[in-house]
Amino acid sequence: MYSETHTKNLLLEEKKKLNSVLNDLRQANAQSDRTIKQMKHFTGNRDKARKEMQEEANKNEEQLQKLNT
């Protein structure tokens, strides 16, 4: 009886430790995933805004050249 209880307690403690490590890894993975998604979203919006500003500048330059001629 003692050996069965003792073995069960050891296995439960080992399971708790493994679950703790697994939960820490899952939490770290979720956090890094959120960070990656935020950076992709921010970079995508910044590139889009820069492209729009460049197109606007090109249109303005063309209009200036037409007016100068």
Secondary structure, DSSP 8 states (H G I E B T S, - for coil): -HHHHHHHHHHHHHHHHHHHHHHHHHHHHHHHHHHHHHHHHHHHHHHHHHHHHHHHHHHHHHHHHHHH-
